[in-house]
Amino acid sequence: MPKFGITMYRMHLLLSNINISLITLTIVEPVFEDERQIIVARSLVDPYKETIPVRIVNVEKYPIRIRKNYLLGELHPVEQFEVFIDNNADVELYDSVLYKDFCIGMSQGDLIDTPVIPENWRSPKVLSTKTDSFEIEAEIPKLPDFLSELYQKSCEKISDQEQKLKLAKVLLKNQGAFAKDKLDLGSCSLIKHKIDTAGAAPTRQPLRRTPKNFEGEEEAYLKDQLERGVIQPSSSAWRSNICLVRKKDGSGVRNPECKNCKSMDADWVDFKTDVDNVTNLSDNPFVSKICAVTRSQNSKLIDSNWLSGYTTKELENFQKEDSDLGPVHKWLDNNCKPNRDEIASYSPSTRKYWLNYDLLITKNNVLYQKRLQPTGESYQLLVPKVLRKEVMTSCHNTMYSAHFGVNKTKDKIKNCFHWYKMGEDIQSHVNTCSVCNRFKALNRKPKASLHSYTVGYPLDRVAIDVIGPLPYTRQNNKFILVIGDHFTRWMEAFPLPHQQAEKVAEKLVHEFISRFGIPLELHSDQGRNFESKIFTEVCKLLEIHKTRSTSYRPCSNGIIERFNATLEGMIRSFVNKNANDWDLHIGILMAAYRSTVYPATGYSPNMLMLGREITLPPQIIFPFPNCNESMEVETYVSKMRSKLEEIYQLAREHLRSSAVRQKKDYDSRISQNQFCKGSLVYKFNNIYLKN
């Protein structure tokens, strides 16, 4: 089927031994057998025709091939339908299209009230073909021979003629559930039978000796079972020894003293009492389906395409019909490689094969490409477009492939197959695999992009946090209150005996605000000391806008959290072995930090906050010339103000460039989900969690 194409086919019916004599019209219902994007249109069809029309739409972006015995849809009986008549429509159009084409499934012929019924089907008696009315005679329909005996036995205790008629209808409707003869074994794909051994070892059964008089009968019976495929020879550890049981009709061998035989008889009695009720068969919705497939009913259905391999002739035809591989086939068949000018008009895929012309080879008229490896030389099949989806499905979706990731699936396919841009196709197939999306956890949790918060002046935004608990010091301090300015990167650290709200608010007001002024905004985490009533009242009294970080997201207060790690490293370098004097070093360590140039601003916190650098011990030990000129107070203030404005402008530019660089680096490692209104999403179900 071509990509993005609509095709009309005429399909054969697989009747599945179902009597459709009571059916007048059926509707085609689509069946989704695999993950291929195929849409089958619903339509009313005439079940008495040898073939029915089916409209199929291929929504894939590449051509696909519908293989033999591919299940497209099922026919369901229609009890009642109405023909819609538009009074404004053209009468001639209605007569030629709406009634004839619609009612008999787009086939030209007789109307549905006079169907062409095969002779071997018993149809209802037509009383009036003009009024489209059908009635069933109050007589017992003729049953097939394999159902007659069952019907007679079941009717022995039924005297009501209406009940007998209902029973006959049930048997006719569900005749596919009964074997016609001993060769009709039947099959069912609705339930897969599994035996859970729970890790137990196989149990050896003792041999059961066959009486000499029955040896010939046993050999003939086993040969018959082998020919019909009921049993097969086995050397497995789970094999079972032969034990034949004579049936009621006298066939088979039976040991009346066998315990297993007696147990089997008892189980069979319970089964006939509890399960074998013929009226229950009419409730099964699966036995009344008629399947529309791509071959006649004489062909056997194939449940899986995995083992039904392609012949070399089929592969040769697929490659020659492919638009990219067809020219390559001609080159190799004629042993004539085109030149560069001749190849310019072909597709990129064909030109790629032309570059690898020396590696191409034909085996049984099938194109392969040599693959040179350190371990030796191997061959890769050049896959045409119609088979690529099937190759990816067989190497990823089956149990033998186990739904591995992109790289492992690529390696598996590269061992045997090759086509142009196969890596992109494999990645798209794995990424859109419904099983992988449902049951495989993401390697990276989805994260949103980074949003930067920039400031342009000292004390525009101040962050606050508490470090601890730490080892008790001699002054009974256990915590550290950290306060930092976002613009100047000026940091303050105050040892605290506890982190209650009253103590934190007191240090903030008396130690920081009293020296530097009231900040416009105060940012903290959601600790109870910062969210307390007293802290809220302090911010309200001083008209400070209070903000807080997201729960369990310390990166939303990143400046303070990064400084906490730096401060802990500085303390760890100078604390004693008992770790009880860390509060004595904090003041000097903070002076060292504030005198160091901060990379994001390009200046030290001292320069941005104080307008100058402080004098440090190295400047006292080693003499330096005095560069400060003596000047009037007004001149000094004017120059200091101009100097600070220039420094602040440079700091703003550095902060903006640093924010852009951090966002670019952070966003390059995120995995963000892009959802829009109406998108189909998966909902997590914890039923598959471990334990």
C-alpha positions in Angstrom: 0.0 0.0 0.0 1.4 3.5 -0.8 2.1 5.9 2.0 -0.7 8.2 3.0 -2.9 6.4 0.5 -6.5 5.1 0.3 -7.0 1.8 -1.4 -10.1 -0.3 -2.2 -9.7 -4.1 -2.0 -12.1 -7.0 -2.5 -11.5 -9.5 0.2 -12.4 -13.2 0.6 -14.5 -14.3 3.6 -13.3 -16.8 6.2 -16.6 -18.2 7.5 -15.1 -20.2 10.4 -17.8 -22.9 10.0 -20.5 -20.4 11.1 -24.0 -20.7 9.7 -25.0 -17.3 8.4 -28.3 -18.3 7.1 -30.1 -16.1 9.6 -28.1 -13.0 8.6 -29.3 -10.5 6.1 -26.7 -7.7 6.4 -23.3 -7.4 8.1 -21.1 -4.5 9.1 -17.3 -4.6 8.8 -15.7 -3.7 12.1 -11.9 -3.0 12.0 -9.4 -5.1 14.1 -6.1 -3.8 15.3 -3.7 -6.7 15.0 -0.4 -4.8 15.4 1.0 -1.3 15.7 0.9 -0.4 12.0 -1.2 2.7 11.3 -3.9 1.1 9.2 -7.5 2.4 9.2 -10.3 0.1 7.9 -13.5 1.9 7.1 -16.8 0.6 8.5 -19.3 -0.4 5.8 -22.4 -2.5 5.3 -21.8 -5.5 3.1 -23.7 -8.5 1.7 -22.4 -11.7 3.4 -23.8 -13.8 0.5 -21.2 -12.5 -1.9 -17.9 -14.4 -2.5 -15.9 -11.2 -1.9 -16.7 -8.0 0.0 -15.3 -4.5 -0.6 -13.0 -3.1 2.1 -11.6 0.4 2.1 -8.2 0.7 3.7 -6.2 3.9 4.6 -2.4 3.8 5.2 -1.4 6.7 7.4 2.2 5.7 7.7 4.9 7.9 6.1 6.2 4.9 4.1 4.6 2.1 2.0 3.6 -1.0 3.8 2.8 -4.6 2.7 -0.2 -6.6 3.9 1.0 -10.1 4.2 -0.9 -13.3 3.6 -3.7 -14.1 6.2 -3.5 -10.6 7.7 -6.6 -10.0 9.8 -8.3 -6.7 8.8 -11.7 -6.8 10.3 -14.7 -8.8 11.5 -18.2 -9.1 10.2 -21.0 -8.6 12.7 -24.7 -9.2 11.9 -27.0 -6.1 11.6 -30.5 -6.7 12.9 -32.0 -3.4 11.7 -31.0 -0.5 9.5 -32.7 2.5 8.1 -32.0 4.2 4.7 -31.8 8.0 5.1 -33.6 9.9 2.3 -32.9 13.5 1.7 -36.0 15.2 0.2 -33.8 17.8 -1.4 -31.5 15.3 -3.0 -31.7 14.2 -6.6 -33.9 11.1 -6.9 -31.7 9.6 -9.6 -28.7 9.9 -7.4 -30.5 8.2 -4.5 -31.7 5.3 -6.7 -28.2 4.8 -8.2 -26.0 5.3 -5.2 -27.6 5.5 -1.8 -29.7 2.3 -2.0 -27.9 0.0 -4.3 -24.3 0.8 -3.4 -24.9 1.4 0.3 -27.1 -1.6 1.0 -25.1 -4.2 -0.8 -21.6 -2.9 0.1 -20.9 -1.0 -3.1 -21.6 -3.9 -5.4 -23.7 -3.7 -8.5 -26.4 -6.3 -8.7 -29.7 -7.3 -7.1 -31.2 -5.5 -4.1 -30.6 -7.0 -0.7 -34.2 -8.3 -0.4 -33.4 -11.0 -3.1 -29.9 -12.1 -2.2 -27.9 -14.8 -4.0 -27.8 -17.6 -1.5 -25.6 -20.6 -2.0 -27.4 -24.0 -2.2 -25.6 -25.5 0.8 -26.9 -22.7 3.1 -30.3 -22.8 4.6 -31.8 -19.3 4.5 -34.9 -17.9 6.1 -38.1 -18.2 4.0 -38.9 -14.9 2.2 -42.6 -14.0 2.5 -42.5 -10.7 0.7 -39.7 -9.1 -1.3 -41.5 -5.9 -1.7 -41.9 -5.0 2.0 -38.4 -6.2 2.9 -39.9 -8.4 5.7 -38.5 -11.8 6.6 -40.0 -14.5 8.8 -38.7 -17.9 10.0 -41.0 -20.9 9.6 -41.9 -22.5 12.9 -40.0 -25.6 12.0 -36.7 -27.1 13.2 -34.0 -26.1 10.8 -31.9 -28.9 9.4 -28.8 -29.5 11.4 -25.4 -30.8 10.2 -24.7 -34.5 10.9 -22.2 -33.8 13.6 -24.8 -31.8 15.5 -27.8 -34.1 15.0 -26.8 -36.6 17.6 -26.1 -33.9 20.2 -29.5 -32.3 19.4 -31.4 -35.6 19.8 -29.8 -36.4 23.1 -30.4 -32.8 24.4 -34.1 -32.9 23.4 -34.9 -36.2 25.1 -36.4 -34.3 28.1 -37.7 -31.2 26.2 -41.3 -31.3 25.1 -41.8 -27.7 24.2 -41.5 -27.1 20.4 -40.4 -23.5 21.0 -37.5 -24.6 23.3 -36.4 -27.2 20.7 -36.3 -24.4 18.1 -34.2 -22.2 20.4 -31.8 -25.1 21.0 -31.4 -25.7 17.3 -30.7 -22.0 16.7 -28.1 -22.0 19.5 -26.4 -25.1 18.0 -26.4 -23.6 14.5 -25.1 -20.3 15.8 -22.3 -21.9 17.8 -21.5 -24.9 15.5 -17.9 -23.7 15.2 -17.4 -24.8 18.8 -18.0 -28.4 17.9 -15.7 -30.8 16.0 -17.1 -32.1 12.7 -15.0 -35.3 12.9 -11.9 -36.6 14.7 -9.6 -34.7 12.3 -11.2 -31.4 13.2 -9.1 -30.4 16.2 -9.9 -26.7 16.2 -7.8 -23.9 17.7 -8.3 -20.9 19.8 -6.1 -17.8 20.2 -8.2 -16.1 22.9 -6.3 -17.6 25.8 -2.7 -18.7 26.0 -2.3 -21.7 28.2 0.6 -21.6 30.7 1.6 -23.9 33.4 3.4 -22.3 36.4 5.8 -24.9 37.8 7.0 -22.4 40.5 10.6 -23.6 40.1 9.8 -27.2 40.8 11.8 -30.0 39.2 10.1 -32.4 36.8 8.5 -35.5 38.2 9.2 -38.8 36.6 6.2 -41.0 36.0 6.4 -44.8 36.0 5.9 -46.7 32.8 2.4 -48.3 32.4 2.6 -51.7 30.8 0.2 -52.3 28.0 -1.5 -55.7 27.9 -0.2 -57.9 25.1 -3.7 -58.2 23.5 -3.9 -54.4 23.1 -0.4 -53.7 21.8 -1.4 -53.6 18.1 -4.4 -51.4 18.9 -2.2 -49.0 20.9 0.4 -48.7 18.1 -2.3 -48.0 15.6 -3.9 -45.4 17.9 -0.6 -43.6 18.5 0.2 -43.6 14.8 -3.1 -42.0 14.2 -2.5 -39.3 16.9 0.9 -38.6 15.5 -0.4 -38.1 11.9 -3.1 -35.7 13.1 -0.6 -33.7 15.2 -2.3 -34.3 18.5 0.9 -35.6 20.1 4.6 -35.5 19.2 7.7 -37.4 20.3 9.5 -35.7 23.2 12.8 -36.2 25.0 12.1 -33.3 27.5 12.3 -33.8 31.2 8.6 -32.9 31.4 7.5 -35.6 29.0 4.7 -37.9 29.9 4.5 -41.6 29.5 1.7 -43.2 27.4 -1.6 -44.2 29.2 -4.5 -44.9 26.9 -8.0 -45.1 28.2 -10.9 -46.9 26.6 -13.9 -44.7 25.9 -17.6 -45.5 26.3 -17.8 -46.5 22.6 -15.1 -49.2 23.1 -12.3 -47.4 21.4 -9.0 -47.0 23.1 -7.4 -49.1 25.9 -8.5 -48.9 29.5 -7.3 -50.3 32.7 -10.3 -50.4 35.1 -8.0 -50.6 38.1 -5.9 -47.5 37.1 -6.2 -44.7 39.7 -5.6 -42.0 37.2 -8.4 -43.4 35.0 -10.8 -43.3 37.9 -9.8 -39.8 38.8 -10.3 -38.7 35.2 -13.8 -40.2 35.2 -14.7 -38.3 38.3 -13.4 -35.0 36.9 -15.3 -35.6 33.7 -18.6 -36.1 35.6 -18.0 -32.8 37.5 -17.2 -31.1 34.2 -20.4 -32.2 32.5 -22.4 -31.1 35.6 -20.8 -27.7 36.1 -19.4 -26.6 32.7 -20.9 -28.5 29.8 -24.1 -26.5 29.5 -25.1 -25.9 25.9 -27.2 -22.8 26.7 -24.1 -21.0 28.0 -22.5 -21.0 24.5 -24.9 -18.5 23.2 -23.5 -15.9 25.7 -20.0 -16.1 24.2 -19.5 -13.0 21.9 -16.5 -14.6 20.2 -18.1 -17.6 18.5 -20.5 -15.6 16.3 -17.8 -13.6 14.5 -17.0 -13.9 10.8 -13.5 -12.7 9.9 -12.5 -10.8 6.8 -8.9 -11.7 5.8 -6.8 -11.3 2.7 -6.9 -15.0 1.6 -9.6 -17.5 1.1 -11.0 -19.8 3.8 -9.0 -22.7 2.6 -5.7 -21.1 3.8 -4.7 -21.6 7.4 -4.4 -18.6 9.7 -0.9 -17.7 10.8 -0.8 -16.1 14.3 2.7 -14.6 13.9 4.8 -13.3 11.1 8.0 -14.0 13.0 8.5 -17.5 11.7 7.0 -17.1 8.3 10.1 -16.1 6.4 10.4 -14.5 3.0 11.8 -16.4 0.0 14.7 -15.1 -2.0 12.4 -14.5 -4.9 10.1 -12.3 -2.8 13.1 -10.3 -1.5 14.4 -9.9 -5.0 11.0 -8.5 -6.2 10.8 -6.1 -3.2 14.2 -4.7 -3.9 13.6 -4.3 -7.6 10.3 -2.6 -7.0 11.9 -0.2 -4.4 12.6 3.3 -5.9 16.0 3.4 -4.2 17.2 -0.1 -4.6 15.8 -0.8 -8.0 18.5 1.2 -9.9 21.2 -0.5 -7.8 19.9 -3.9 -8.8 20.2 -3.0 -12.5 23.8 -1.8 -12.0 24.9 -5.0 -10.5 22.9 -7.2 -12.9 24.5 -5.4 -15.9 27.9 -5.0 -14.1 27.9 -1.4 -15.0 28.7 1.3 -12.5 27.4 4.8 -13.6 29.6 7.8 -13.4 29.2 10.8 -11.2 27.1 12.9 -13.7 24.7 10.0 -14.2 24.1 9.5 -10.5 23.3 13.2 -9.8 19.6 12.7 -10.7 19.0 9.9 -8.2 17.8 10.2 -4.6 20.3 10.6 -1.7 19.7 7.0 -0.7 20.7 5.7 -4.2 23.7 8.0 -4.3 24.8 6.6 -0.9 24.6 3.0 -2.2 26.6 4.3 -5.3 29.4 5.4 -3.0 29.5 1.9 -1.4 29.3 0.2 -4.8 32.5 -1.9 -4.2 30.9 -3.3 -1.0 27.7 -4.4 -2.7 27.1 -8.0 -3.7 24.3 -10.2 -4.9 23.5 -13.6 -3.5 20.7 -15.5 -5.2 19.7 -12.2 -6.9 19.3 -10.5 -3.5 21.3 -7.3 -2.7 23.7 -7.4 0.3 26.3 -5.1 1.6 29.7 -6.3 3.0 30.4 -5.3 6.6 34.1 -5.2 7.5 34.8 -6.0 11.1 37.9 -6.9 13.1 36.4 -10.4 13.7 35.8 -11.0 10.0 33.5 -10.1 7.1 29.7 -10.3 7.3 26.8 -9.4 5.0 23.9 -6.9 5.6 20.6 -7.2 3.7 19.6 -4.0 2.0 16.1 -3.6 3.2 13.4 -2.0 0.9 11.0 0.5 2.3 8.0 -1.9 2.6 10.0 -4.2 5.0 11.7 -1.7 7.2 8.8 -1.4 9.7 8.7 -5.2 10.0 12.4 -5.4 10.5 12.3 -2.8 13.3 9.3 -4.5 14.9 10.9 -7.9 14.9 14.2 -6.5 16.3 12.6 -4.5 19.1 9.0 -5.4 19.9 9.2 -9.2 20.1 10.2 -11.3 23.1 13.5 -12.2 21.4 14.3 -8.4 21.3 12.9 -7.5 24.8 12.3 -3.8 24.0 15.9 -2.6 24.4 16.9 1.0 24.0 18.0 2.9 20.8 21.7 1.9 20.9 21.2 -1.8 21.5 18.4 -2.0 18.9 20.7 -0.3 16.4 23.5 -2.7 17.1 21.1 -5.7 16.7 19.7 -4.4 13.4 23.2 -3.5 12.0 24.3 -7.1 12.3 22.0 -8.2 9.6 20.3 -5.2 7.9 21.1 -1.9 6.4 19.3 1.0 4.7 19.7 4.8 4.3 19.3 6.8 7.5 18.4 3.7 9.5 19.6 5.3 12.7 16.9 8.0 12.5 14.2 5.4 11.7 15.2 3.2 14.6 15.3 6.1 17.1 11.9 7.2 16.0 10.5 3.6 16.3 11.9 3.1 19.8 10.9 6.6 21.0 7.3 6.0 19.8 7.0 2.4 21.1 4.0 2.3 23.3 5.4 -0.5 25.5 8.6 1.4 26.2 6.8 4.6 27.0 4.5 2.9 29.4 6.8 0.6 31.4 10.3 2.1 31.1 11.4 4.8 33.5 13.1 7.9 32.1 16.9 8.2 32.6 16.4 11.8 33.4 13.5 13.4 35.2 11.8 16.2 33.3 12.9 19.6 34.4 11.8 23.1 33.4 14.3 25.6 31.9 16.2 27.9 34.2 14.7 31.3 35.1 17.2 33.8 36.3 16.5 36.5 38.9 18.8 39.6 38.4 19.2 42.7 40.5 20.9 46.0 39.8 21.7 47.7 43.1 22.9 46.8 46.7 20.2 45.5 49.0 17.6 45.0 46.2 17.4 41.4 47.3 18.8 39.8 50.4 18.8 36.0 51.0 18.9 34.3 54.5 19.4 30.8 55.7 20.5 28.8 58.7 23.4 26.2 58.8 23.2 23.4 61.4 23.1 21.7 63.7 26.9 21.8 64.2 29.0 20.5 67.1 28.5 22.6 70.3 31.2 25.2 70.9 32.5 26.5 74.2 30.1 29.5 73.8 27.2 27.0 73.3 26.7 27.9 69.7 25.2 25.3 67.4 23.9 27.1 64.3 25.1 29.7 61.9 22.8 32.5 60.5 23.9 33.4 57.0 22.8 36.6 55.3 23.9 37.6 51.8 23.2 40.4 49.3 22.4 39.3 45.7 24.1 42.3 44.0 27.3 42.8 45.9 27.7 39.2 47.1 28.3 40.6 50.6 28.0 37.8 53.1 27.4 37.9 56.9 27.6 34.8 59.2 26.5 34.9 62.9 26.9 32.0 65.3 23.6 31.1 67.2 22.8 28.9 70.1 19.5 28.0 68.5 17.4 28.8 65.5 14.2 30.0 67.0 12.4 32.9 65.2 13.1 35.5 68.0 16.8 35.0 67.8 16.9 35.0 64.0 14.9 38.2 63.8 17.0 39.9 66.4 20.3 39.1 64.6 18.8 40.3 61.3 17.7 43.6 62.6 20.5 44.5 65.0 23.5 43.0 63.2 22.6 43.5 59.5 19.8 46.0 58.9 21.1 48.4 61.5 24.5 48.6 59.7 23.6 48.4 56.0 19.9 49.4 55.8 16.6 47.9 55.1 16.5 45.6 52.0 13.7 45.8 49.5 13.2 42.0 49.4 14.1 39.1 51.7 14.3 35.6 50.3 14.4 32.4 52.4 13.4 28.7 52.4 10.2 27.5 54.1 11.7 26.9 57.5 9.3 27.4 60.4 11.6 30.2 61.9 11.3 32.2 58.6 7.6 31.6 58.2 6.7 32.3 61.9 4.4 35.1 62.9 7.1 37.2 64.6 9.3 37.1 61.4 6.3 38.1 59.3 5.5 41.0 61.6 9.1 42.2 61.3 9.0 42.2 57.5 5.6 44.0 57.6 6.9 46.6 60.0 10.0 47.4 57.9 8.0 47.1 54.6 10.2 44.2 53.4 8.7 42.0 50.6 9.1 38.4 51.8 9.6 35.6 49.3 10.4 31.9 49.8 11.9 29.1 47.8 10.1 26.0 46.5 9.8 23.0 48.8 12.7 20.5 48.4 14.4 22.7 45.8 17.4 24.3 47.5 18.6 25.5 44.1 15.9 28.2 44.1 18.0 29.9 46.9 21.3 29.0 45.1 23.5 32.0 46.2 23.1 31.2 49.9 23.3 27.4 49.4 26.5 27.7 47.4 28.0 30.0 50.0 27.1 27.5 52.8 29.3 24.9 51.1 32.1 27.4 50.8 31.8 28.5 54.4 31.8 24.9 55.7 35.0 24.2 53.7 36.7 27.3 55.2 35.7 26.3 58.7 36.8 22.8 58.2 40.3 24.0 57.3 40.9 25.8 60.6 38.8 24.1 63.2 40.5 22.0 66.0 40.2 18.3 66.2 37.3 18.5 68.7 35.4 20.9 66.3 34.4 23.1 69.2 36.0 26.4 68.2 34.5 27.0 64.8 32.6 30.1 66.0 35.9 31.8 66.8 37.1 31.8 63.2 33.9 33.0 61.4 34.7 36.7 61.7 38.2 36.5 60.1 37.0 34.0 57.5 34.2 36.3 56.4 36.7 39.2 56.0 38.8 36.9 53.8 35.8 36.0 51.7 34.6 39.6 51.3 38.0 40.7 50.1 38.1 38.2 47.3 36.9 39.0 43.8 33.7 37.3 42.9 33.7 35.9 39.4 30.1 36.8 38.5 30.5 40.5 39.3 34.2 41.0 38.6 34.7 42.9 41.9 35.1 42.0 45.5 32.1 42.4 47.9 34.1 45.1 49.8 34.4 47.2 46.7 30.8 47.0 45.8 29.4 47.5 49.3 32.0 49.9 50.8 33.5 51.5 47.7 37.0 50.5 48.7 39.2 47.5 49.5 40.1 46.9 53.2 43.7 46.7 54.4 44.9 43.1 54.9 47.9 41.7 56.8 50.0 41.2 53.6 49.7 45.0 52.9 51.0 45.7 56.4 53.9 43.3 56.3 55.1 44.5 52.9 55.2 48.3 52.4 53.3 49.7 49.4 53.2 53.4 48.3 50.1 55.4 49.2 48.1 56.0 46.0 45.3 57.9 47.7 45.4 61.7 47.2 44.4 64.1 49.9 41.3 66.1 48.8 38.3 68.0 50.2 35.4 66.1 51.6 33.0 67.2 48.8 35.5 66.2 46.1 36.1 62.8 47.8 32.3 62.2 48.0 31.8 63.2 44.4 34.6 61.0 43.1 33.4 58.1 45.3 29.9 58.4 43.9 31.1 58.5 40.3 33.4 55.6 41.0 30.6 53.5 42.5 28.2 54.2 39.7 30.8 53.1 37.2 31.6 49.9 39.2 27.9 49.1 39.6 27.3 49.4 35.9 30.2 47.0 35.1 28.9 44.7 37.8 25.4 44.7 36.2 26.8 43.7 32.9 28.9 40.9 34.4 25.9 39.6 36.3 23.7 39.6 33.1 26.4 37.8 31.1 26.9 35.3 33.9 23.1 34.7 34.1 23.0 34.0 30.4 25.9 31.6 30.6 24.4 29.7 33.5 21.0 29.4 31.8 22.6 28.1 28.6 24.6 25.5 30.5 21.6 24.4 32.6 19.2 24.2 29.8 21.5 22.0 27.7 21.1 19.2 30.3 17.4 19.3 30.9 14.7 17.0 29.6 11.5 19.0 29.4 8.0 17.6 28.5 6.2 19.7 26.0 2.5 19.2 26.6 -0.3 21.1 24.9 -4.1 21.1 25.3 -5.6 17.8 23.9 -2.3 15.9 24.0 -2.5 12.1 24.8 -0.4 11.4 27.9 0.3 8.3 30.2 -0.8 8.2 33.8 1.5 6.6 36.2 0.2 3.4 37.7 2.1 2.2 40.8 0.7 -1.4 40.5 3.9 -2.4 38.8 6.2 -1.1 41.6 8.6 -3.5 43.3 7.5 -5.1 46.5 
